[in-house]
Amino acid sequence: MAFKCEPLSALDPQTLFSIMRERVDVFVVEQACPYPELDDHDIAGSTRHVYLLDGLSVHAYARCYEKDAQYSAIGRVLVAQSQRSSGLGKHLVNEAISCCKAQWPTRDIYIGAQTYLLNFYRSFGFECVGDEYIEDGIPHQDMILKQ
């Protein structure tokens, strides 16, 4: 199994369905956050979907997108519940960072991290910026990885 980093146009319908189902399972159902999980970043031509599939099961996923002229961004980072504590999250974030650097080599990388994961993201070199905030009822912190 290997990670893929692909635009939406390269995803076949079954892969897209598997990704979206896992995102809803984690971010809406598991985290009890009823919010519009899908947004325009998903369909932007420059967005890259980073994922690891085993058959039809998504083991890990993140999306890389253009936040603005200064930053690329990593979002919707997830590891399927059955794969947690396996070290897969570290591999996923490394793949997402590589994807951002390949797509937008001159831009720093932004992430809106859930605060319980701050030390995890610090281990990749991300640094906190600004103040903690609440998003969808969950404490978050903006973080930047300088290029």
FENMOZI-V777548 format. One record per residue. RES is the residue in one letter. BURIAL is I if it has 16 or more other C-alpha atoms within 10 Angstrom, else O. Layout:
# FENMOZI-V777548
RES:BURIAL / RES:BURIAL
This chain:
# FENMOZI-V777548
M:O / A:O / F:I / K:I / C:I / E:I / P:I / L:I / S:O / A:O / L:O / D:O / P:O / Q:O / T:I / L:O / F:O / S:O / I:I / M:I / R:O / E:I / R:I / V:I / D:O / V:I / F:I / V:I / V:O / E:O / Q:O / A:O / C:I / P:O / Y:O / P:O / E:O / L:O / D:O / D:O / H:I / D:I / I:O / A:O / G:O / S:I / T:I / R:I / H:I / V:I / Y:I / L:I / L:I / D:O / G:O / L:O / S:O / V:I / H:I / A:I / Y:I / A:I / R:I / C:I / Y:I / E:I / K:I / D:O / A:O / Q:O / Y:I / S:I / A:I / I:I / G:I / R:I / V:I / L:I / V:I / A:I / Q:O / S:O / Q:O / R:O / S:O / S:O / G:O / L:I / G:I / K:O / H:O / L:I / V:I / N:O / E:I / A:I / I:I / S:O / C:I / C:I / K:I / A:O / Q:I / W:I / P:O / T:O / R:I / D:I / I:I / Y:I / I:I / G:I / A:I / Q:I / T:I / Y:O / L:O / L:I / N:O / F:O / Y:I / R:O / S:O / F:O / G:O / F:I / E:I / C:I / V:O / G:O / D:O / E:O / Y:O / I:O / E:O / D:O / G:O / I:O / P:O / H:I / Q:I / D:I / M:I / I:I / L:I / K:O / Q:O
